[in-house]
Amino acid sequence: MAPTPGILFVTMKPKPELPTAQFQDWWFNEHGPLRLRLPFFENGFIYRATDLEGPGKGKPEWLAIYDVTDTAELVKEPYTTLRTDKIKSQREKDTMKQISVGRVIYDYVGGQEVKGFKRLEEVKEGPEENVLVTVSLSLQPGRKKEELDKWYEEKHIPMLTKVTGWRRSRQFVTSAVERKDEIEYLTVHEYAPKNGLGGEEWKAATSTPWQEEIMTKVVGGKSRRMYDLFLVFGPAPRYLSALSSMDAKPFVSPDKQTMTMPISNGPYPAIESYITMKDGAVIPYRLEGSSDPDALVIVLSNSILVDWGIWNGFCDTFFSNPGNKKYRVLRYLTRGRSSNYGKQAITLEVLTSDVVALLDALRIPKASAVIGVSLGGATVLNTALKYPERVAAFVSCDTNANSPAGNRKAWEERIAIAEKEGAIGQTSARVVGEQLAEATVKRWFVKEHHDGTEIGRVKAMVEKNDLEGFKRSVEALYEYDVRSQMKDCEVKGAFVVGSGDGVLPGTMKEMAEGLGKGAVYKVIDEAGHLPMVEQPQAFASFVTEFLAGT
């Protein structure tokens, strides 16, 4: 049977005693993203009613609309599993007890849209704004829907298209999967924020003799609501605003893969979750900082063999500067950190596409900066070269623009060390182990810091890296070369290197000179391969100064 596209239409009316922070953190960061991760959910939107002082008084304030490719998917697994107590978190159970929920599935009938219409989820630049008018109708006994359809298609919607700001009108009917006796006909009209609702064209469209006839002789019941767009869902939780309230509580999902940490738990709110790539790779991430949904974003990309903890000192120092509180910081785990590295070969291009996928999932049109070190340094450089429209600036640290001679052999020897040790991690999977970890950090850190606490912390990261993930991810370093593309780069760039990182200070100076019209070059003294770890204050100061000039 051919799929039947449609929408899931959900209204919510929270009880007054339900804290707004709890309601929004649950809905925006837990409930909604879980649904957007299912392949048949095309999008999801949250709207807030604007008619509560008028015809909408006493009615639900909130509306969610999800477009689905086939409404039949909404009455079977895996979607129905999400609605069971087995999957629901305790927070979801407690929160939903305090909400009046209306839920209807509608099948798509037809519609019209303005020329050049772009779906909201595809809009990557400018504010997310939309005005929604929903009109729900039922028919009088004995009347046929064809009468309603004819009026809509031949008169009413063609006249609405002349209203200033009109974007789209879509018609729906109660889905066959609902198996309801009473059929409802829903029309959803979309307008730009600046529109002609209430103006002359709108009055003309809503006061024709034909409409009068339809409303008196065909329509039995009518409900009209108005809303403003509040949030566009994505598959990745990102709503830090709910966590800026002291009413917000920490949350850990039942599968332990999503956590929300309110400002009451630290200096700034944070969300940890994940996205799943088409090849099955799971990319965990951490979003933290400003609670402004439109705040500037800095992306941090790791070296191989470590996790996002290498940026802890930098983030703490960076955010301690009042001028940097306007930023959000996005950290993530590079493919190969865990065993969930996906099916395709890991190349620099794949790692670059992962950065863009994160931006898309979190609805970040353009990163203010992408900053990476080692493998991450090559990744952010390539991101700026391949996707200049998504990056305002980049900082590439302790890396090369091409694979150095002998790189494959060196890494194969390191893999052999880990293979020989045969270390097993807490999940019974093979890990890199202590021997390679010890050799790696001794190579990365300058001798003056070999007895410090940071080297031990990074060593533990290396030691716990999944072995198979390491073997796959290191292939990205075997063969790449972006030098020929650098001369045409127009993205503002900086190349940063630790003074004690072997030959790289000279190499990166040449890279800075070879980028477009030139780039900033900075050497961090008393640091090796990870200057953000060994000298977080100096590194944060440089980044702050660099961003101030973008």
C-alpha distance (Angstrom), angle and dihedral (degrees) to the residues before:
residue distance angle dihedral
M1 . . .
A2 3.80 . .
P3 3.82 115.0 .
T4 3.81 118.0 -101.1
P5 3.81 112.0 -141.3
G6 3.77 118.2 -147.5
I7 3.77 145.8 127.3
L8 3.77 140.2 -86.1
F9 3.81 105.0 -134.9
V10 3.82 114.9 -163.3
T11 3.81 127.9 177.1
M12 3.79 122.3 -167.5
K13 3.79 132.1 -165.6
P14 3.82 111.2 -177.2
K15 3.78 119.3 -154.6
P16 3.83 113.0 -108.1
E17 3.80 91.7 -113.7
L18 3.83 93.2 58.5
P19 3.84 107.0 100.5
T20 3.79 111.6 -120.0
A21 3.80 90.8 -133.8
Q22 3.81 92.1 56.1
F23 3.81 92.4 45.7
Q24 3.79 95.1 49.0
D25 3.80 97.2 40.6
W26 3.81 89.5 51.8
W27 3.81 95.8 45.0
F28 3.79 101.2 35.9
N29 3.82 100.4 36.1
E30 3.80 103.6 29.7
H31 3.79 116.6 16.4
G32 3.81 101.5 38.8
P33 3.84 100.4 42.2
L34 3.82 90.7 50.6
R35 3.79 88.5 61.6
L36 3.80 94.9 44.1
R37 3.81 88.5 57.9
L38 3.79 90.2 66.6
P39 3.83 110.6 93.3
F40 3.82 96.6 -129.8
F41 3.83 93.1 57.2
E42 3.80 104.7 91.6
N43 3.80 96.7 -176.6
G44 3.78 144.9 -30.5
F45 3.80 133.1 -139.3
I46 3.78 134.7 -169.8
Y47 3.79 117.6 -149.7
R48 3.80 129.6 -173.9
A49 3.80 120.8 -148.3
T50 3.80 118.6 -111.8
D51 3.81 96.5 -174.4
L52 3.82 100.3 67.3
E53 3.81 91.7 115.1
G54 3.80 91.0 51.4
P55 3.81 133.6 28.2
G56 3.80 91.2 -17.2
K57 3.80 94.8 58.7
G58 3.78 110.9 138.0
K59 3.80 92.6 9.2
P60 3.83 127.0 113.0
E61 3.79 114.6 -65.5
W62 3.79 97.3 -154.9
L63 3.80 133.5 59.3
A64 3.79 131.7 -175.8
I65 3.79 121.9 -166.3
Y66 3.79 121.4 -170.9
D67 3.81 122.2 -175.1
V68 3.81 111.8 -143.0
T69 3.79 129.6 -169.9
D70 3.81 92.7 -138.0
T71 3.81 125.7 15.0
A72 3.81 90.0 -154.3
E73 3.81 87.4 73.1
L74 3.82 89.0 66.7
V75 3.80 93.3 67.9
K76 3.80 98.8 49.1
E77 3.78 141.7 49.6
P78 2.95 137.6 -37.2
Y79 3.81 90.6 29.1
T80 3.81 96.2 45.2
T81 3.80 88.9 52.0
L82 3.81 89.4 64.8
R83 3.80 89.0 61.6
T84 3.82 95.3 55.0
D85 3.79 125.8 98.0
K86 3.79 88.2 -121.4
I87 3.82 90.8 68.1
K88 3.80 101.8 28.2
S89 3.77 116.5 97.2
Q90 3.77 118.8 -125.4
R91 3.80 87.8 -111.6
E92 3.79 90.9 56.0
K93 3.80 91.3 50.5
D94 3.81 92.1 48.7
T95 3.79 94.3 43.9
M96 3.79 96.7 47.9
K97 3.80 90.4 53.9
Q98 3.79 85.9 67.1
I99 3.82 96.8 49.5
S100 3.78 131.9 77.6
V101 3.80 104.3 -139.9
G102 3.80 129.1 -163.7
R103 3.79 115.5 -169.7
V104 3.81 128.1 -178.0
I105 3.81 132.5 166.5
Y106 3.80 115.6 -145.4
D107 3.81 131.1 -168.9
Y108 3.78 117.6 -136.6
V109 3.81 114.8 -110.5
G110 3.81 104.8 174.0
G111 3.76 145.2 -69.5
Q112 3.77 151.1 177.5
E113 3.79 132.4 -115.6
V114 3.78 137.1 -168.9
K115 3.79 117.1 -94.7
G116 3.79 109.9 -88.9
F117 3.81 92.4 19.9
K118 3.79 112.9 171.7
R119 3.79 120.6 -159.7
L120 3.78 112.8 -116.8
E121 3.78 94.2 -120.0
E122 3.81 88.9 57.3
V123 3.80 95.0 53.3
K124 3.81 106.1 106.5
E125 3.78 101.6 169.6
G126 3.78 133.4 52.4
P127 3.80 128.6 19.0
E128 3.79 121.7 -39.0
E129 3.81 101.5 -115.6
N130 3.78 132.8 154.9
V131 3.80 137.1 150.3
L132 3.78 116.4 -143.0
V133 3.79 128.7 -160.5
T134 3.80 116.0 -173.9
V135 3.80 122.0 -167.3
S136 3.79 118.8 -170.5
L137 3.81 118.8 -167.9
S138 3.78 136.6 179.6
L139 3.78 125.6 -166.3
Q140 3.77 130.5 -117.0
P141 3.82 114.5 -112.3
G142 3.77 111.2 -78.1
R143 3.78 96.6 15.7
K144 3.82 120.5 120.7
K145 3.78 128.7 -131.1
E146 3.81 89.9 -131.2
E147 3.80 87.8 73.6
L148 3.78 90.3 55.7
D149 3.81 93.2 43.6
K150 3.79 92.8 51.1
W151 3.82 92.4 53.1
Y152 3.80 92.7 46.5
E153 3.78 95.7 47.1
E154 3.80 100.3 39.2
K155 3.79 103.0 34.6
H156 3.78 122.2 1.5
I157 3.81 103.9 48.7
P158 3.84 94.3 38.5
M159 3.81 87.6 56.3
L160 3.83 92.5 46.3
T161 3.80 89.5 55.2
K162 3.82 86.9 68.8
V163 3.82 92.5 58.9
T164 3.82 111.8 106.5
G165 3.79 111.1 -101.4
W166 3.80 96.5 14.8
R167 3.81 110.1 153.5
R168 3.77 110.3 167.4
S169 3.81 144.6 -15.8
R170 3.79 121.4 -158.9
Q171 3.79 129.7 -175.6
F172 3.79 125.2 -146.8
V173 3.78 138.4 175.5
T174 3.80 130.9 -155.2
S175 3.78 104.1 -79.2
A176 3.76 121.2 -106.6
V177 3.81 87.8 -129.2
E178 3.83 89.0 65.6
R179 3.84 90.6 65.1
K180 3.78 91.8 -153.1
D181 3.79 124.9 158.8
E182 3.80 93.7 -146.3
I183 3.78 111.9 67.7
E184 3.80 120.8 -151.7
Y185 3.81 126.0 -160.8
L186 3.78 113.3 -150.0
T187 3.79 126.4 -169.4
V188 3.79 119.7 -170.2
H189 3.80 116.5 -160.5
E190 3.81 121.6 -169.0
Y191 3.81 126.5 -159.4
A192 3.77 138.3 176.6
P193 3.84 115.6 -104.6
K194 3.79 89.7 -104.9
N195 3.78 103.0 55.4
G196 3.77 145.9 144.2
L197 3.80 98.2 -112.5
G198 3.79 105.3 146.4
G199 3.82 90.8 17.3
E200 3.77 129.8 117.4
E201 3.82 96.9 -85.3
W202 3.78 90.9 48.8
K203 3.80 92.5 48.2
A204 3.79 90.0 49.9
A205 3.82 91.3 50.6
T206 3.81 93.4 49.5
S207 3.80 100.8 43.3
T208 3.79 106.4 52.9
P209 3.83 121.3 132.3
W210 3.78 88.9 -118.2
Q211 3.82 90.6 56.5
E212 3.80 90.3 49.3
E213 3.78 89.4 53.4
I214 3.80 93.3 47.5
M215 3.80 93.2 48.7
T216 3.80 95.1 47.7
K217 3.80 102.5 36.5
V218 3.81 106.2 25.6
V219 3.81 109.5 25.9
G220 3.77 118.9 73.8
G221 3.81 102.5 179.7
K222 3.79 132.6 14.4
S223 3.80 135.5 -170.7
R224 3.81 124.4 178.9
R225 3.81 124.6 -172.3
M226 3.82 135.2 177.4
Y227 3.79 127.5 -149.7
D228 3.80 143.3 173.0
L229 3.79 121.2 -139.5
F230 3.80 110.8 -102.1
L231 3.81 104.9 172.7
V232 3.79 141.2 -2.6
F233 3.78 110.7 -140.5
G234 3.76 124.1 -134.8
P235 3.79 131.9 -178.6
A236 3.81 89.5 -101.6
P237 3.83 122.3 70.9
R238 3.81 109.8 -123.3
Y239 3.81 110.1 150.3
L240 3.80 103.0 122.7
S241 3.82 92.3 162.4
A242 3.81 91.8 79.9
L243 3.80 88.9 54.7
S244 3.80 94.6 54.8
S245 3.81 90.6 75.0
M246 3.79 121.3 91.1
D247 3.82 86.2 -135.1
A248 3.80 90.4 67.0
K249 3.80 117.4 103.6
P250 3.80 128.9 -154.4
F251 3.79 113.8 -98.0
V252 3.79 134.5 -161.7
S253 3.80 118.7 -174.1
P254 3.82 118.5 -127.5
D255 3.82 90.4 -108.0
K256 3.84 90.1 50.0
Q257 3.82 90.4 -127.8
T258 3.80 98.1 109.8
M259 3.79 126.4 50.8
T260 3.78 131.3 171.7
M261 3.79 118.7 -160.5
P262 3.81 116.7 -167.5
I263 3.76 125.5 -147.8
S264 3.81 89.0 -101.5
N265 3.83 86.5 71.0
G266 3.78 97.6 52.0
P267 3.79 148.1 -13.4
Y268 3.83 92.7 -67.5
P269 3.81 137.5 10.1
A270 3.80 119.9 -94.4
I271 3.79 140.7 -173.1
E272 3.79 125.9 -159.1
S273 3.79 119.0 -167.6
Y274 3.80 140.2 119.2
I275 3.79 147.3 -115.4
T276 3.79 126.5 -140.5
M277 3.79 118.9 -136.8
K278 3.80 124.3 -142.7
D279 3.81 91.6 -102.3
G280 3.80 91.8 53.2
A281 3.79 98.3 -99.5
V282 3.79 112.8 146.4
I283 3.81 115.4 -143.4
P284 3.82 112.4 -166.4
Y285 3.80 116.2 -158.2
R286 3.79 142.6 -177.1
L287 3.82 121.5 -145.6
E288 3.81 117.3 -169.6
G289 3.77 144.1 154.8
S290 3.79 131.0 49.8
S291 3.80 116.4 39.9
D292 3.80 91.5 -146.6
P293 3.86 105.5 114.2
D294 3.81 89.2 -142.9
A295 3.81 96.8 44.5
L296 3.79 119.3 137.4
V297 3.80 114.7 -92.2
I298 3.81 131.5 -140.5
V299 3.82 116.5 -165.7
L300 3.81 119.0 -151.0
S301 3.81 119.5 -157.6
N302 3.80 121.0 -163.2
S303 3.76 135.2 -133.3
I304 3.77 116.3 -111.8
L305 3.84 116.5 -81.3
V306 3.81 97.5 24.1
D307 3.79 139.1 86.7
W308 3.79 131.6 -130.8
G309 3.80 90.3 -82.7
I310 3.81 88.9 89.6
W311 3.81 86.5 77.9
N312 3.83 97.1 52.4
G313 3.79 96.0 100.8
F314 3.79 92.2 43.8
C315 3.83 93.2 50.0
D316 3.80 93.5 47.6
T317 3.80 91.7 49.3
F318 3.80 94.5 41.1
F319 3.81 94.5 51.3
S320 3.81 92.4 44.7
N321 3.81 85.8 72.9
P322 3.84 106.2 86.2
G323 3.78 90.5 -144.2
N324 3.81 90.9 61.7
K325 3.80 96.6 55.5
K326 3.80 87.7 92.2
Y327 3.80 89.9 73.6
R328 3.77 135.8 84.8
V329 3.80 117.6 -151.3
L330 3.79 122.0 -146.4
R331 3.79 117.7 -160.7
Y332 3.80 125.0 176.5
L333 3.79 143.1 175.5
T334 3.78 114.1 -104.9
R335 3.79 119.0 -128.0
G336 3.77 108.1 -86.3
R337 3.77 96.8 40.0
S338 3.80 88.4 101.8
S339 3.80 135.6 15.8
N340 3.84 90.4 -95.4
Y341 3.81 93.0 86.3
G342 3.81 98.2 131.3
K343 3.78 134.4 -121.4
Q344 3.80 103.2 -78.9
A345 3.78 127.1 82.1
I346 3.79 111.5 -90.2
T347 3.79 110.6 -118.9
L348 3.77 134.2 158.4
E349 3.80 88.3 -99.5
V350 3.81 91.6 54.6
L351 3.80 91.8 48.8
T352 3.80 89.2 49.5
S353 3.80 91.4 51.2
D354 3.81 88.6 52.1
V355 3.81 89.6 60.7
V356 3.79 91.2 52.1
A357 3.82 91.1 45.7
L358 3.80 89.4 55.2
L359 3.79 91.0 50.3
D360 3.80 89.8 49.8
A361 3.80 95.1 47.0
L362 3.80 91.2 49.2
R363 3.83 91.6 43.3
I364 3.79 93.6 -121.2
P365 3.83 106.4 155.7
K366 3.78 94.8 -166.4
A367 3.78 133.2 1.6
S368 3.80 115.3 -130.7
A369 3.78 86.9 -142.5
V370 3.76 141.0 -9.1
I371 3.79 113.2 -149.5
G372 3.78 123.7 -172.7
V373 3.77 142.1 163.4
S374 3.82 130.4 -144.4
L375 3.83 105.5 -30.0
G376 3.80 86.1 6.6
G377 3.80 89.3 51.5
A378 3.79 90.9 56.7
T379 3.81 89.3 44.9
V380 3.80 95.6 54.6
L381 3.80 91.7 43.9
N382 3.79 89.5 53.2
T383 3.80 90.9 45.7
A384 3.80 90.2 56.4
L385 3.80 90.7 47.7
K386 3.81 97.1 46.2
Y387 3.82 100.6 33.3
P388 3.82 107.3 28.5
E389 3.82 90.2 155.5
R390 3.83 89.8 63.7
V391 3.82 98.2 47.6
A392 3.82 129.6 59.4
A393 3.81 94.8 -174.5
F394 3.78 142.1 -10.2
V395 3.79 137.8 -150.5
S396 3.79 113.2 -158.3
C397 3.80 115.2 -167.2
D398 3.81 133.6 -164.3
T399 3.77 97.6 -18.8
N400 3.80 144.6 111.5
A401 3.79 132.2 -114.8
N402 3.81 88.2 -136.3
S403 3.77 138.4 21.0
P404 3.81 109.1 -82.2
A405 3.80 117.5 -124.3
G406 3.79 110.1 -89.3
N407 3.79 93.3 20.1
R408 3.81 94.1 127.1
K409 3.80 92.8 50.1
A410 3.81 92.9 48.6
W411 3.79 93.0 51.3
E412 3.79 93.4 44.5
E413 3.79 88.5 55.3
R414 3.80 89.8 52.0
I415 3.79 91.0 49.4
A416 3.80 88.6 52.4
I417 3.82 90.4 55.7
A418 3.79 91.1 54.0
E419 3.80 93.2 43.7
K420 3.78 91.3 52.1
E421 3.80 93.8 50.4
G422 3.80 91.8 52.6
A423 3.80 95.6 -159.1
I424 3.79 118.0 -175.2
G425 3.81 123.2 -149.7
Q426 3.80 131.7 -144.6
T427 3.82 92.0 -85.6
S428 3.83 91.3 53.0
A429 3.80 90.5 -108.7
R430 3.79 121.4 127.9
V431 3.80 114.5 -97.4
V432 3.80 135.4 -170.6
G433 3.77 93.4 -99.4
E434 3.78 138.2 -155.1
Q435 3.81 101.5 -65.8
L436 3.80 97.8 59.5
A437 3.79 90.5 37.2
E438 3.80 91.1 56.1
A439 3.80 93.4 48.0
T440 3.81 91.9 45.4
V441 3.79 98.3 52.9
K442 3.79 92.2 43.5
R443 3.79 86.8 56.6
W444 3.81 93.8 44.8
F445 3.83 100.3 46.4
V446 3.79 126.4 62.8
K447 3.82 113.7 -113.4
E448 3.80 92.6 -108.8
H449 3.83 89.1 66.8
H450 3.80 99.6 43.7
D451 3.79 90.9 102.9
G452 3.81 96.2 44.5
T453 3.80 129.9 106.1
E454 3.80 95.9 -113.7
I455 3.79 94.4 62.6
G456 3.79 89.9 55.8
R457 3.80 91.7 49.3
V458 3.80 92.6 51.4
K459 3.80 91.4 44.0
A460 3.80 89.4 58.1
M461 3.82 89.4 53.3
V462 3.80 92.3 52.0
E463 3.79 93.1 44.6
K464 3.84 92.6 54.6
N465 3.81 97.0 47.6
D466 3.81 112.3 121.8
L467 3.80 107.6 -102.8
E468 3.79 97.4 -141.6
G469 3.80 89.5 46.0
F470 3.79 89.8 52.2
K471 3.80 92.1 50.0
R472 3.81 91.1 50.9
S473 3.81 98.0 43.1
V474 3.79 95.1 47.3
E475 3.81 88.2 64.1
A476 3.81 87.0 75.5
L477 3.81 87.6 68.5
Y478 3.79 95.8 50.7
E479 3.77 99.6 79.1
Y480 3.79 128.5 6.5
D481 3.80 135.9 122.6
V482 3.82 126.2 -177.9
R483 3.81 97.9 162.4
S484 3.79 96.0 108.8
Q485 3.81 91.2 54.8
M486 3.80 95.9 49.7
K487 3.79 95.9 75.3
D488 3.82 90.9 65.1
C489 3.81 96.3 45.7
E490 3.80 114.0 126.1
V491 3.81 97.2 178.7
K492 3.78 114.4 107.1
G493 3.79 108.1 -107.1
A494 3.76 144.3 -175.1
F495 3.78 131.3 -166.8
V496 3.79 116.0 -152.3
V497 3.78 126.7 -175.3
G498 3.76 138.9 173.5
S499 3.80 112.7 -112.5
G500 3.80 90.6 -129.9
D501 3.81 97.8 50.2
G502 3.80 99.3 110.9
V503 3.81 115.4 -114.5
L504 3.79 94.5 -16.0
P505 3.84 97.0 97.7
G506 3.80 88.9 65.0
T507 3.79 93.5 40.4
M508 3.78 93.8 51.0
K509 3.78 92.7 47.1
E510 3.79 87.4 59.2
M511 3.81 89.9 47.8
A512 3.80 91.0 53.1
E513 3.79 91.0 50.5
G514 3.80 91.4 48.6
L515 3.80 97.5 52.5
G516 3.80 114.6 103.0
K517 3.78 106.4 -76.5
G518 3.78 90.5 -9.0
A519 3.77 134.2 -78.5
V520 3.78 140.0 -126.0
Y521 3.79 113.4 -85.4
K522 3.80 120.7 -158.8
V523 3.80 132.6 177.6
I524 3.81 117.0 -159.1
D525 3.78 109.5 -149.2
E526 3.81 122.3 -135.1
A527 3.78 92.3 19.2
G528 3.77 135.8 107.2
H529 3.80 130.3 -168.1
L530 3.82 96.4 -27.0
P531 3.82 106.9 44.7
M532 3.81 92.0 167.0
V533 3.80 87.9 62.0
E534 3.80 100.8 41.2
Q535 3.82 96.6 37.1
P536 3.84 107.4 20.7
Q537 3.81 94.4 158.7
A538 3.79 94.5 52.1
F539 3.79 90.9 44.3
A540 3.82 93.7 48.2
S541 3.80 91.2 47.4
F542 3.77 90.8 53.3
V543 3.82 93.7 47.7
T544 3.81 91.0 48.2
E545 3.80 91.5 51.5
F546 3.80 92.4 44.1
L547 3.81 93.9 50.4
A548 3.78 91.5 47.6
G549 3.78 87.5 65.6
T550 3.81 97.0 49.5
